[in-house]
Amino acid sequence: MESVTEAGEVKDMATEGGQMKATPEGGETKRMPSRSFSRQASSRQFQRSKSILESGSYSRSSSILKSDEVAIETPEPVEEPLVVGFEALRPLDVKPEDPLPADPAGALHGVLENGMRYYVRKNAKPRNRAALGLAVSVGSVFEEDGEQGVAHIVEHLAFSATKDYSDHDLVHFLESIGSKFGPCNNAYTSLEETVYEILVPVDRPEILSKALHILAEFSTEIRASDEDLEKERGAVLEEWRLANNFRGRENKANWKFLMEGSKYADRLPIGEEEVIKSVPGQRVRDFFHTWYRPENMAVVAVGDFSDLEDVVKLINLRFAAKQGHDQGTNRPLTIPRFPVPSHNEPRFLCYQDPEASVSMVTITCKAPRTIARTVQDYREELARWMLLLALDSRLFRVSKQPDAPFFSGVSNTEVLAISTMCNSLEADCCEGGTLQALEQLLTEVARIRLHGFSEREIAVARAETMASLKTTYLQRDQIPSTEWRGNYVEHFLTGSAMPSIEYSSQLRKTLLEDITAEEVQKVAEHFNTTCSCTIKTTEPHAIANVEALKAVVAKVAEMERQGDIATWEEENIPDVLVKELPTPGVITGTNEFPEFDAKEIILSNGMRVCYKCTDFNDDEILIRGFAYGGISEVDEKDHYTCKMGRPIAREIGEYGHKPTVLAELMAGKYVFGSTTLGYYSRTFEADCAKADLEAALQLGHQLFVTEVDPTEAEVKLVMQIYLESIKALQRDPQTRFDDRKRAVNFGDAIFYRGWTPEGLSEVDPKKACQYFSECYKDPSTFTVMLVGAIDTEVALPLILQYLVI
């Protein structure tokens, strides 16, 4: 949906699912079972999920490096392989049982005399900066009864005072280097780890030294006096209070339900109110002294260093002498692990909250955590990723059908705990529609188990995955230091394989070429209701019940046993995005802007195109087109109709193809596109890889030549989606507050009114689409800017081909 800011801008209103994220409201929880997603399902063709294939991060494994391992000598940095293009990466001769490289690629790493580990890497993104981190392999699951919240309190106390630094000393230092400060900005507490993070400049050696000194103080010298504790209780309680909204309540209920029977169920990092209010200082100190020991820690330094050996020496100077506090014979010799029991029968939860922003059903199947240690592990990981892509494509198509049982659906694989992962399905639907949504989700995975995927579906999933691999490979030098820091923290916590991006890209490319449809189909077995399955509905009013959910599960299981589920019917997909190539235009004028090294060309249709070649990212081009004039120009009686122009067009197909068709046409291409109709301007955007510039410009061409003409069935579906969104927002206290604030500031000015069901009823969908099409009919009113890795010999002919409409 759309909302209006006080500046008069029109923005999308996204309805989130149940993601518990690293925010102050959630107590900085990092790993949670559910996932947020947007109502704007038709933008899926441009949404690429972050994964290890794109971001360069690495999977958690279910084991950690043991604290009694022998310290190793600092090795030489790994020699980087010869840099070649992605297409030139040759297949590797590997066997399934071959091990993956165990050592973290690209880093000096080792163990100090006191057992603390270290990782040091040179990385110049950003320049003259270093991302430092102290990881402690201890989190809230290590708390005992009566200690819920203590791990989080210790994190707060670190920023209150240490042996050598008072509160003001830390604040003044962090302020002086331009860093954010405080436990919510420089640290997080999770179930199984606590991590402290600082981003510092490296052009002054004394700053790096002092920052490492602060992290060293955090390792064993947090003061944690009774006075310090009393000062911090209020801040931690405020975080707990902020977490006690609908999202926090729903997450807590969901987590207890999902992890029932394990210690994790009652150990969310935010803790319990009574413990935060009354836990004695000595108990906090005991927790700190017991677990904050060098052998449970690693220090990470990734940045634009001139000499890595000097950084290692500095780490030795600051950390090697730190020793843990003696807790006698009660101190654990190893980090304990906590089991999550499996169960054959599905469990059910009907969660109701009047502030629930959406009706939703979530299916989660827990499984032991897989560890990427061999070539076969990589192959199975790729097959799982391909299944998620192919399944999401089907769910997307289902959501666009007339009388669809849900508005959007998504599949996922996530880490729940260090030894436990899950495969999940989630859909949001209209109020009262959770049973139908559940049946459809179960039917779709059963359909895969019975009939598998077509060769075309596998080809599309393979192309999408290959595009992700290519982007990761080509942009490997642009990975920021903060991301590398996170990767090395993961390696310390889990001990999972961490080969270089060059090697992992080459290996994955080799494996991806011959993954079969049968391998992908096999992954669907892990989405079975017999696999430690939990099924949860979330509703603002109690409609679904457990017996009804059980009946749906039994119905679909019987259909699968009888083979009474039809094969998937594929959609007719055209071969090309642009059916008839337009006649190329010509350049009628040029301008140069030496002050920022850009050039402008004027096309024969009057459009102005300004371009600037940059090298910030080796494989990215950003395209922005804008024209003055927007919704502020229409009559008030047409205000709501014109505001809905873009949302309706997007759901139906603003680029001349239905969103489901466009998704497959863009498979394997790295292109993100969007449009905006504001009050004073209208825009279109397209970000793409160098090789996909033609596809991005084709989207621009299609936008200008398309007349959006919805059918009655399409209008009905879109209006139902947005009506449910408006009702959901009206249940949200923050939305009510924002609406009231706008009313006080701006009265009844139509530009600042929030959406209501009555306002939506005034919308004429056909007229809304006509208005949208009219906004992009005249290319001469638009100025288009291209910035990035532009090859002008390639780009200029494409611009003349597709933008001269």
C-alpha positions in Angstrom: 0.0 0.0 0.0 0.9 3.7 0.0 1.3 6.1 2.8 2.1 9.8 2.9 5.0 11.3 4.9 4.8 14.8 6.3 7.0 15.9 3.4 4.3 15.0 1.0 6.0 11.9 -0.4 4.1 8.8 -1.3 5.7 5.7 0.2 4.9 2.0 0.2 3.3 0.5 3.2 4.7 -3.0 3.8 3.1 -5.4 6.1 5.7 -7.5 7.9 5.5 -11.1 8.8 7.0 -12.4 12.0 10.7 -11.6 11.8 12.5 -11.1 15.1 15.5 -9.0 14.1 18.5 -7.4 15.6 16.7 -4.3 17.0 16.5 -2.7 20.4 12.8 -3.8 20.5 13.8 -7.4 20.2 16.7 -7.4 22.5 19.2 -7.6 19.6 18.2 -11.2 18.7 20.0 -12.3 15.6 18.5 -15.7 14.7 14.8 -16.2 14.7 12.5 -18.6 12.9 10.2 -16.4 10.9 10.6 -13.9 8.1 9.3 -10.5 7.2 7.8 -9.9 3.7 6.0 -7.3 1.8 2.4 -7.1 0.5 3.8 -5.9 -2.8 4.2 -9.4 -4.1 4.4 -8.5 -7.7 7.8 -6.9 -7.2 9.2 -10.3 -6.6 10.7 -10.5 -10.1 13.3 -7.9 -8.8 13.7 -9.2 -5.3 16.7 -11.5 -4.8 17.0 -13.0 -1.3 20.3 -12.4 0.4 22.1 -15.7 0.8 25.6 -17.1 0.9 25.5 -17.1 -2.9 25.3 -13.3 -3.0 26.7 -11.8 0.1 29.8 -14.0 0.6 28.7 -15.0 4.1 29.0 -18.6 5.2 26.8 -21.1 6.9 26.8 -21.9 10.5 27.9 -25.4 11.3 26.9 -27.4 14.3 30.4 -27.5 15.9 32.9 -25.0 17.2 36.6 -24.9 17.5 37.6 -26.4 20.9 39.4 -24.3 23.4 42.1 -26.9 24.1 43.4 -27.0 20.6 47.1 -26.3 20.2 48.0 -22.7 19.3 49.2 -22.3 15.7 51.9 -20.1 14.2 50.6 -17.1 12.2 50.4 -18.4 8.6 51.1 -16.4 5.5 48.1 -14.9 3.8 46.5 -17.2 1.2 47.8 -16.5 -2.2 44.9 -15.2 -4.4 44.3 -17.1 -7.6 44.7 -15.6 -11.0 41.7 -13.3 -11.6 39.6 -14.3 -14.5 36.0 -13.6 -15.6 33.2 -15.7 -14.3 32.5 -17.3 -17.6 36.2 -18.4 -17.8 36.1 -20.3 -14.6 36.8 -23.9 -15.6 35.1 -26.9 -14.1 36.9 -28.5 -11.2 37.7 -32.2 -11.0 36.2 -33.0 -7.6 34.6 -36.0 -5.9 31.5 -35.7 -3.6 33.6 -36.8 -0.6 36.4 -34.3 -1.1 36.7 -32.0 1.9 36.3 -28.2 1.6 39.2 -26.0 2.7 38.9 -25.7 6.5 41.0 -22.6 7.1 39.4 -19.2 6.7 40.6 -17.8 3.3 42.4 -14.5 3.1 43.1 -14.0 6.7 46.0 -14.2 9.1 44.6 -16.3 11.9 45.8 -18.2 15.0 45.5 -18.6 18.7 47.1 -16.4 21.4 48.8 -17.9 24.4 45.7 -17.5 26.5 43.5 -19.4 24.1 41.9 -16.5 22.4 41.6 -16.7 18.6 42.3 -13.9 16.1 41.5 -13.1 12.5 43.2 -10.3 10.6 42.4 -9.4 7.0 43.3 -6.5 4.6 40.2 -5.0 2.9 39.9 -1.5 1.5 36.1 -1.2 1.6 35.8 1.4 3.0 39.1 3.1 2.6 41.1 4.0 5.7 38.7 2.2 8.0 38.8 -1.0 10.0 36.0 -3.2 11.3 36.9 -4.6 14.7 35.0 -7.2 16.7 35.2 -9.3 19.8 33.1 -12.4 19.6 32.1 -14.4 22.8 30.7 -17.8 22.1 28.2 -17.4 24.9 24.6 -16.0 24.8 21.3 -16.2 26.5 20.9 -19.9 26.3 23.7 -20.3 28.8 21.6 -18.5 31.5 20.1 -20.5 34.3 16.6 -20.0 35.8 16.5 -16.7 37.5 19.1 -15.3 35.1 17.0 -14.7 32.0 18.4 -11.5 30.6 21.7 -11.5 32.3 23.8 -12.1 29.1 22.1 -9.0 27.7 22.8 -7.0 30.9 26.5 -7.9 30.7 26.6 -6.5 27.2 25.1 -3.2 28.5 27.5 -3.1 31.4 30.5 -3.3 29.1 29.6 0.2 27.8 29.0 1.5 31.3 32.5 1.0 32.8 35.6 -1.2 32.6 38.7 -1.4 34.6 40.5 1.4 32.6 37.5 3.3 31.2 34.6 5.0 32.8 31.3 5.7 30.9 32.4 9.1 29.7 35.8 7.9 28.5 34.2 5.3 26.2 31.6 7.8 24.9 34.1 10.5 24.3 36.4 8.2 22.4 33.7 6.8 20.2 32.3 10.2 19.5 35.8 11.5 18.7 36.2 9.0 15.9 32.7 9.4 14.5 31.5 6.0 15.6 28.0 5.2 16.9 28.2 4.1 20.5 26.1 2.1 23.0 25.1 -1.5 23.4 22.4 -1.3 20.7 24.8 0.2 18.1 28.1 -1.5 18.9 27.0 -5.0 20.1 24.4 -7.6 20.1 23.4 -10.5 22.3 22.0 -13.6 20.7 21.1 -17.1 21.9 24.6 -18.5 21.6 26.9 -15.5 21.1 27.6 -12.0 22.2 29.5 -9.8 19.8 31.0 -6.3 20.3 31.8 -4.2 17.2 33.6 -1.0 16.5 34.4 0.7 13.1 37.5 2.9 13.4 39.8 5.0 11.1 43.3 3.5 10.6 45.2 6.5 9.4 46.1 7.2 13.1 47.7 4.2 14.7 46.9 5.3 18.2 43.1 5.1 17.5 43.4 1.5 16.3 45.4 0.7 19.4 42.9 2.3 21.8 39.9 0.6 20.1 41.6 -2.8 20.5 42.3 -1.9 24.1 38.6 -1.2 24.7 37.7 -4.6 23.2 40.3 -6.2 25.4 38.7 -4.5 28.4 35.3 -6.0 27.3 36.9 -9.5 27.3 37.7 -9.8 31.0 37.5 -6.3 32.7 33.9 -5.3 32.6 33.4 -3.6 36.0 29.8 -4.8 36.7 29.5 -3.2 40.2 26.2 -3.0 42.0 26.1 0.8 41.2 26.8 0.1 37.5 24.0 -2.5 37.4 21.4 -0.1 39.0 22.2 2.5 36.3 21.7 0.1 33.5 18.5 -1.6 34.7 16.4 1.3 33.4 17.9 1.1 29.9 17.4 -2.7 29.6 13.9 -2.4 31.0 13.1 0.1 28.4 14.2 -2.3 25.7 12.1 -5.0 27.2 9.1 -2.6 27.3 9.6 -1.7 23.6 9.7 -5.4 22.8 6.4 -6.0 24.5 4.4 -4.8 21.4 2.5 -7.1 19.1 5.6 -8.1 17.2 7.4 -8.9 20.4 4.5 -10.8 21.9 4.0 -12.8 18.7 7.7 -13.6 18.4 7.9 -14.8 22.0 4.9 -17.1 21.6 6.2 -18.4 18.3 9.7 -19.1 19.7 8.4 -21.0 22.8 6.1 -23.0 20.5 8.8 -23.7 17.9 11.5 -24.7 20.4 9.2 -26.5 22.9 11.1 -29.1 25.0 14.5 -27.4 24.7 16.3 -24.8 26.8 16.1 -22.4 24.0 12.3 -22.0 24.4 12.7 -19.8 27.5 15.9 -18.0 26.8 15.2 -15.1 24.4 18.0 -12.6 24.8 15.7 -9.7 26.0 15.1 -11.7 29.2 12.3 -11.5 31.7 11.0 -8.3 33.4 11.3 -9.5 37.0 14.9 -10.8 36.5 15.9 -7.5 34.9 14.4 -5.6 37.8 15.8 -7.7 40.6 18.7 -9.9 39.7 21.5 -9.4 42.2 24.8 -7.9 41.1 26.7 -10.9 42.3 24.8 -13.2 40.0 25.6 -10.9 37.0 29.3 -10.9 38.0 29.2 -14.7 38.4 27.8 -15.1 34.9 30.5 -12.8 33.5 33.3 -14.5 35.3 32.1 -18.0 34.4 31.8 -17.5 30.7 33.8 -14.5 29.6 37.1 -16.3 29.2 39.8 -16.0 26.5 39.3 -19.5 25.3 35.6 -18.7 24.5 36.5 -15.6 22.5 37.9 -14.4 19.2 39.1 -10.9 18.1 38.6 -9.9 14.5 40.2 -7.0 12.6 39.3 -6.4 9.0 40.4 -3.1 7.3 42.6 -1.0 5.1 45.8 -2.0 7.0 49.2 -1.3 5.6 50.8 -4.2 7.4 48.9 -7.2 8.8 51.8 -8.4 10.9 51.7 -5.1 12.8 48.0 -5.6 13.5 48.7 -9.1 14.8 51.4 -7.8 17.1 49.0 -5.1 18.4 46.4 -7.8 19.1 49.0 -9.8 21.0 49.9 -6.7 23.0 46.4 -5.9 24.0 44.8 -9.4 24.4 47.5 -12.1 25.1 47.8 -11.2 28.8 44.1 -11.3 29.5 43.1 -14.2 31.8 39.7 -15.5 32.9 38.4 -15.2 36.4 38.9 -18.3 38.5 35.6 -20.0 39.2 37.2 -23.1 40.7 36.0 -26.6 39.8 32.5 -25.3 38.8 33.8 -23.6 35.7 32.8 -25.6 32.5 35.8 -26.9 30.6 33.9 -26.8 27.3 31.0 -24.9 25.9 27.9 -27.0 26.4 25.4 -27.7 23.6 21.6 -27.9 24.2 19.5 -30.4 22.2 16.3 -29.6 20.4 14.0 -32.7 20.6 12.5 -34.0 17.3 8.9 -35.1 17.0 7.0 -37.1 14.4 3.5 -35.6 14.9 2.9 -32.0 13.9 2.2 -29.4 16.6 -0.3 -26.6 16.3 -0.7 -23.1 17.6 -3.5 -20.6 16.9 -2.2 -17.3 17.9 -4.6 -14.4 18.2 -3.8 -10.7 18.9 -6.1 -7.8 18.2 -3.0 -5.8 17.0 -2.0 -8.5 14.5 -1.1 -6.7 11.3 -1.9 -9.6 9.0 -3.6 -13.0 9.0 -0.8 -15.5 8.4 0.0 -19.2 8.4 3.5 -20.6 9.0 4.7 -24.1 8.5 8.1 -24.9 10.0 10.0 -28.3 9.8 13.0 -28.5 12.1 16.0 -30.6 11.3 19.6 -31.2 12.5 21.9 -28.5 11.3 23.9 -29.5 8.2 27.6 -28.5 8.1 29.3 -27.5 4.9 32.4 -29.6 5.1 32.5 -31.6 1.8 31.8 -31.1 -1.9 28.6 -33.1 -1.5 27.4 -30.6 1.2 27.8 -27.8 -1.3 25.9 -29.8 -3.9 23.0 -30.4 -1.5 23.1 -26.7 -0.5 22.7 -25.7 -4.1 19.8 -28.2 -4.7 18.0 -26.7 -1.6 18.5 -23.2 -2.9 17.1 -24.2 -6.3 14.1 -25.8 -4.7 13.3 -22.5 -2.8 13.5 -20.5 -6.0 11.3 -22.9 -7.9 8.8 -23.3 -5.1 8.6 -19.5 -4.5 7.9 -19.1 -8.2 4.9 -21.4 -7.9 3.7 -19.7 -4.8 3.9 -16.4 -6.6 1.8 -17.6 -9.5 -0.8 -19.0 -7.1 -1.0 -15.6 -5.3 -1.9 -14.0 -8.7 -4.7 -16.3 -9.6 -8.4 -15.3 -9.2 -9.7 -16.1 -5.8 -6.2 -16.9 -4.6 -6.0 -18.5 -1.1 -3.2 -16.1 -0.1 -1.8 -12.7 -1.1 1.9 -13.8 -0.9 3.8 -17.0 -0.1 7.4 -17.7 0.5 9.7 -20.6 1.4 12.8 -20.4 3.4 15.6 -22.3 5.1 17.0 -20.8 8.3 19.3 -21.5 11.3 17.4 -21.7 14.6 20.3 -22.7 16.8 23.8 -23.8 16.4 22.7 -27.5 16.0 19.3 -26.9 14.5 17.9 -25.5 11.2 14.4 -25.4 9.8 12.6 -25.4 6.4 9.6 -23.2 6.4 6.6 -22.0 4.4 4.7 -18.9 5.1 1.7 -17.1 3.6 -0.3 -14.1 4.4 -4.0 -14.0 3.5 -7.3 -12.3 4.1 -8.9 -12.5 7.6 -10.5 -15.8 8.0 -8.4 -17.4 5.2 -5.7 -19.2 7.1 -7.2 -22.7 6.6 -7.3 -22.2 2.8 -3.8 -20.8 2.8 -2.5 -23.8 4.8 -4.2 -26.3 2.5 -2.6 -24.6 -0.6 0.9 -24.5 1.0 0.7 -28.2 2.0 -0.7 -29.1 -1.4 2.1 -27.4 -3.3 4.9 -29.2 -1.5 3.0 -32.5 -1.8 2.7 -31.8 -5.6 6.5 -31.5 -5.8 7.0 -34.7 -3.9 4.6 -36.5 -6.2 5.5 -34.9 -9.6 8.7 -32.9 -9.2 9.5 -29.9 -11.4 9.6 -29.5 -15.1 12.9 -29.0 -17.0 12.0 -25.4 -17.6 11.4 -24.7 -13.9 14.8 -26.3 -13.1 16.4 -24.3 -15.9 15.0 -21.1 -14.5 16.2 -21.9 -11.0 19.6 -22.8 -12.3 19.8 -19.5 -14.2 18.8 -17.5 -11.1 21.4 -19.3 -9.0 24.1 -18.9 -11.6 23.3 -15.2 -11.8 23.8 -14.9 -8.0 27.1 -16.8 -8.2 28.3 -14.5 -11.0 27.4 -11.4 -9.1 29.1 -12.6 -5.9 32.2 -13.4 -8.0 32.3 -10.1 -9.9 31.7 -8.0 -6.8 34.0 -9.9 -4.5 36.3 -6.9 -4.2 33.5 -4.7 -3.1 32.5 -6.7 0.0 32.7 -4.2 3.0 34.9 -4.9 6.0 31.9 -5.2 8.3 30.7 -8.2 6.2 34.0 -9.9 6.3 34.1 -9.3 10.1 30.8 -11.1 10.3 32.1 -14.0 8.2 35.1 -14.6 10.5 32.9 -14.4 13.6 30.8 -17.1 12.0 33.9 -19.2 11.4 35.0 -18.9 15.0 31.5 -19.7 16.4 30.9 -22.7 14.1 34.1 -23.9 12.5 32.4 -24.3 9.1 34.4 -24.3 5.9 35.3 -20.8 4.6 37.0 -21.1 1.2 37.8 -18.1 -0.9 35.1 -16.6 -3.0 37.1 -17.5 -6.1 37.3 -21.2 -5.1 33.7 -21.5 -3.9 32.3 -19.7 -7.0 34.3 -22.1 -9.2 33.2 -25.1 -7.2 29.5 -24.1 -7.1 29.5 -23.3 -10.8 30.9 -26.8 -11.5 28.3 -28.5 -9.4 25.4 -26.4 -10.5 25.7 -27.4 -14.2 24.5 -30.9 -13.6 22.2 -30.8 -10.6 19.1 -32.8 -11.7 15.4 -32.2 -11.2 15.3 -35.4 -9.1 17.9 -33.9 -6.7 15.8 -30.7 -6.3 12.6 -32.7 -5.9 14.2 -34.8 -3.1 14.7 -31.6 -1.0 10.9 -31.3 -0.7 10.9 -34.3 1.6 12.3 -32.0 4.3 9.0 -29.9 4.1 6.9 -32.9 5.3 4.5 -32.6 8.3 6.3 -35.7 9.8 9.6 -33.8 10.1 9.4 -32.1 13.5 6.7 -29.9 12.0 5.0 -27.0 13.7 2.0 -25.2 12.2 1.0 -21.7 13.4 -1.8 -19.3 12.4 -1.7 -15.6 13.4 -5.0 -13.7 13.3 -6.4 -10.5 14.7 -9.6 -12.4 15.7 -9.7 -16.0 16.7 -11.2 -17.9 13.7 -9.0 -20.9 13.0 -8.8 -23.7 15.7 -6.4 -26.6 16.2 -9.0 -29.3 15.2 -9.6 -27.5 11.9 -5.8 -27.3 11.3 -5.5 -31.0 12.0 -8.3 -31.8 9.5 -6.5 -29.8 6.8 -3.2 -31.7 7.4 -5.0 -35.0 7.3 -6.9 -34.1 4.1 -3.8 -33.1 2.2 -1.9 -36.2 3.5 -4.6 -38.4 2.2 -4.7 -36.7 -1.2 -0.9 -37.3 -1.4 -1.3 -40.9 -0.4 -3.9 -41.4 -3.1 -1.9 -39.5 -5.7 -4.9 -37.2 -6.0 -2.9 -34.0 -6.7 -2.6 -32.9 -10.3 0.7 -32.0 -12.0 1.6 -28.3 -12.1 0.3 -26.4 -15.2 2.9 -24.2 -16.7 2.3 -20.7 -17.9 2.9 -19.7 -21.5 6.1 -17.6 -21.5 7.2 -15.5 -24.5 10.7 -15.8 -25.7 11.6 -12.1 -25.4 10.7 -9.1 -23.3 10.4 -6.7 -26.2 8.3 -8.3 -29.0 9.3 -5.9 -31.7 12.6 -4.0 -31.6 12.1 -0.3 -32.0 13.9 1.7 -34.6 17.0 3.3 -33.1 16.9 7.1 -32.5 19.7 9.6 -32.8 21.6 12.0 -30.6 20.5 15.6 -31.4 22.7 17.4 -28.8 25.4 16.9 -26.2 26.6 18.7 -23.0 29.6 18.1 -20.7 29.9 18.7 -17.0 33.6 18.5 -16.1 33.0 19.6 -12.5 31.6 16.1 -11.8 33.0 14.3 -14.9 29.6 13.5 -16.5 28.2 13.9 -20.0 24.7 14.5 -21.3 23.1 13.5 -24.6 19.7 14.7 -25.9 17.8 12.1 -27.8 15.7 12.7 -30.9 12.5 12.2 -28.8 13.5 15.0 -26.4 14.7 12.7 -23.5 17.8 13.9 -21.8 20.3 11.2 -20.7 23.2 12.0 -18.4 25.8 9.4 -17.7 28.9 9.1 -15.5 31.4 6.2 -15.6 32.6 5.1 -12.1 34.5 2.2 -10.6 32.9 2.0 -7.1 31.4 -1.4 -8.0 32.9 -3.4 -10.9 29.6 -4.9 -11.9 26.8 -2.4 -11.2 25.0 0.3 -13.2 22.3 2.5 -11.6 19.6 4.0 -13.7 17.3 6.8 -12.5 14.7 8.6 -14.6 12.5 11.5 -13.4 10.1 14.0 -14.6 8.3 16.9 -12.8 4.6 16.7 -12.1 2.6 14.3 -10.1 -0.4 13.6 -8.0 -0.5 17.2 -6.6 -1.8 18.3 -10.1 -5.0 16.2 -10.1 -8.4 17.2 -8.9 -9.2 16.3 -5.3 -12.0 14.1 -6.4 -9.5 12.0 -8.3 -6.8 12.0 -5.5 -7.3 8.5 -4.2 -7.8 7.0 -7.7 -4.5 8.5 -8.9 -2.6 7.5 -5.8 -3.6 3.9 -6.5 -2.3 4.1 -10.1 1.1 2.7 -9.4 0.1 0.0 -6.9 -2.5 -1.4 -9.3 -0.2 -1.2 -12.3 2.5 -2.9 -10.4 0.3 -5.8 -9.4 -1.0 -6.2 -12.9 2.0 -5.6 -15.0 3.5 -2.1 -15.5 6.1 -3.4 -18.0 3.6 -5.0 -20.5 3.8 -8.5 -19.0 2.1 -10.1 -16.0 4.4 -10.2 -13.0 4.5 -14.0 -13.1 5.6 -13.9 -16.8 8.1 -11.1 -16.2 9.7 -13.0 -13.4 10.6 -15.9 -15.7 11.6 -13.5 -18.5 14.1 -11.9 -16.1 15.4 -15.2 -14.8 19.2 -15.3 -14.7 19.5 -11.5 -15.0 20.6 -9.2 -12.3 18.0 -6.4 -12.8 15.9 -4.6 -10.2 13.2 -2.2 -11.4 10.7 0.1 -9.8 8.5 3.2 -10.4 7.3 6.0 -8.1 4.4 8.4 -8.5 5.0 11.2 -6.0 3.1 14.4 -5.4 5.6 16.5 -7.4 7.5 14.1 -9.6 7.4 10.7 -11.2 10.3 8.3 -11.5 11.6 5.0 -12.7 14.6 3.1 -11.6 16.6 0.1 -12.7 19.8 -1.3 -11.2 21.6 -3.9 -13.1 24.8 -5.8 -13.7 26.9 -4.7 -16.7 25.9 -7.7 -18.8 22.2 -7.0 -18.1 22.1 -3.3 -19.2 20.1 -4.2 -22.2 17.4 -5.9 -20.1 17.2 -2.9 -17.8 16.8 -0.5 -20.7 14.2 -2.8 -22.2 12.2 -2.4 -19.0 12.3 1.3 -19.5 11.1 0.9 -23.1 8.2 -1.3 -22.0 7.2 1.2 -19.3 6.8 3.9 -21.9 4.9 1.9 -24.5 2.6 -0.1 -22.1 -1.1 0.8 -21.7 -2.0 -0.9 -18.4 -5.5 -2.3 -18.9 -6.7 -4.6 -16.0 -9.4 -7.2 -16.2 -12.2 -7.4 -13.7 -10.6 -10.4 -12.0 -7.3 -8.6 -11.6 -8.9 -5.5 -10.2 -10.9 -7.7 -7.7 -7.7 -9.4 -6.4 -5.7 -6.2 -6.1 -8.4 -4.2 -4.3 -8.9 -7.1 -1.9 -5.2 -7.1 -1.1 -5.1 -3.4 -0.4 -8.3 -3.5 1.6 -6.8 -6.1 3.9 -3.7 -4.0 4.2 -5.6 -0.9 5.2 -7.6 -2.9 7.9 -4.3 -4.3 9.2 -2.7 -0.8 9.5 -5.8 0.4 11.3 -5.2 -2.2 14.0 -1.6 -1.0 14.5 -1.2 1.6 17.4 1.7 3.2 15.7 -0.3 3.9 12.5 -3.1 5.4 14.6 -0.6 7.6 16.3 0.9 8.7 13.0 -2.5 9.5 11.6 -3.4 11.6 14.6 -0.1 13.4 14.4 -0.7 14.3 10.7 -4.3 15.4 11.5 -3.0 17.8 14.2 -0.2 19.2 12.0 -2.1 19.4 8.7 -5.8 19.3 9.5 -7.9 17.7 6.7 -5.5 18.4 3.9 -6.0 15.6 1.4 -2.3 15.2 0.8 -1.8 14.0 4.3 -4.8 11.8 4.9 -4.1 8.2 5.7 -5.8 5.4 3.8 -9.2 4.2 5.0 -11.6 1.6 3.6 -13.9 4.5 2.6 -11.0 6.2 0.7 -10.3 3.0 -1.1 -13.9 2.6 -2.1 -13.6 5.9 -4.0 -10.9 4.4 -6.3 -11.8 3.8 -10.0 -9.2 1.1 -10.9 -9.5 1.5 -14.6 -9.0 5.3 -14.3 -6.1 4.7 -12.0 -4.3 2.6 -14.6 -5.0 5.1 -17.3 -3.5 7.8 -15.1 -0.4 5.7 -14.5 0.0 5.0 -18.2 -0.4 8.7 -19.0 2.4 9.6 -16.5 4.9 7.6 -18.6 3.6 8.4 -22.1 5.8 11.4 -23.0 9.5 10.5 -22.8 10.5 14.1 -23.7 9.6 15.2 -20.1 12.1 12.8 -18.6 15.7 13.1 -17.6 17.6 9.8 -17.2 20.8 9.3 -15.3 23.2 6.3 -15.6 26.0 5.9 -13.1 28.3 2.9 -12.7 30.5 0.5 -14.6 29.4 1.9 -18.0 31.1 0.9 -21.3 29.9 3.7 -23.5 30.5 1.8 -26.7 28.0 -0.8 -25.5 25.6 1.5 -23.6 25.0 4.4 -26.1 23.6 2.1 -28.9 21.3 0.4 -26.4 20.1 3.8 -25.1 19.3 4.9 -28.7 17.6 1.5 -29.4 15.3 1.4 -26.4 14.8 4.9 -24.9 13.9 6.7 -28.2 10.2 5.8 -28.1 
